Amino acid sequence: MHVIAPHNRIKGGTQISGVHHLPSLPFIVKKDTYVSFYSPARVRKLAAMGFDVVHTHSELAVGVLGRLVARTGGAALLHTYHTAW
């Protein structure tokens, strides 16, 4: 299992195997929330990891990344909708 998440810039955070942080910036209207950005090369790199299932929780950038990775890599996509993000 791998987790792809925004980098939240918390000092003293530990590195956890299988957790990949994307470059991110604070969300303009909610400073404690970070929005990620990525390139087409990142999509291809993640798709090449050969996932069977991609599970997303966000409609924002990381959720779109998950959809692109699933489509590009031929994986099933499962999305969990949360009413408050």
C-alpha positions in Angstrom: 0.0 0.0 0.0 1.2 3.5 -0.8 -0.2 6.8 0.4 0.2 9.9 -1.8 -0.5 13.1 0.2 0.3 16.8 0.2 3.5 17.8 2.0 2.2 19.7 5.0 5.6 21.1 6.2 5.1 20.0 9.8 8.6 20.2 11.4 9.9 17.0 13.0 7.7 14.7 10.9 8.9 11.2 10.4 9.4 9.4 7.2 7.1 6.4 6.9 7.7 3.7 4.3 5.1 3.9 1.5 4.1 7.5 2.2 4.9 9.9 -0.7 4.5 13.6 -0.2 3.8 15.9 -3.1 4.9 19.5 -3.4 2.2 21.7 -2.0 1.2 25.2 -0.9 -1.3 26.4 1.7 -4.9 26.6 0.4 -5.6 30.3 0.1 -8.9 30.2 2.2 -7.8 27.6 4.7 -4.2 28.0 5.7 -4.0 24.7 7.6 -4.9 22.8 4.4 -2.3 22.2 1.7 -3.0 21.8 -2.0 -0.6 19.8 -4.1 0.7 20.2 -7.6 2.3 17.7 -9.9 3.5 17.2 -13.5 2.5 14.7 -16.2 5.8 13.0 -15.5 4.6 12.3 -11.9 1.4 10.8 -13.2 3.4 8.5 -15.5 5.8 7.5 -12.7 3.0 6.6 -10.3 1.0 4.8 -13.0 4.1 2.7 -13.7 4.1 1.4 -10.2 1.3 -1.0 -11.3 -1.5 -0.4 -8.8 -4.5 -2.7 -8.9 -6.7 -0.2 -7.1 -6.4 3.5 -6.5 -8.5 4.9 -3.6 -9.1 8.6 -3.4 -10.6 10.8 -0.7 -10.3 14.2 -2.2 -11.9 16.1 -5.0 -9.0 18.5 -5.1 -5.6 18.1 -6.8 -4.6 14.8 -5.1 -8.0 13.3 -6.0 -7.5 14.3 -9.7 -4.0 12.8 -9.6 -5.5 9.5 -8.3 -8.0 9.5 -11.2 -5.3 10.2 -13.7 -3.0 7.5 -12.3 -5.8 4.9 -12.3 -6.8 5.8 -15.9 -3.2 5.8 -17.2 -2.2 2.6 -15.3 -5.4 0.7 -16.0 -6.2 0.4 -12.3 -9.7 0.3 -10.7 -10.7 3.6 -9.0 -12.5 3.7 -5.7 -13.5 7.2 -4.4 -14.8 7.9 -0.8 -16.8 11.1 -0.7 -16.3 13.2 2.5 -18.8 16.0 3.1 -16.2 18.2 4.9 -12.6 18.4 3.6 
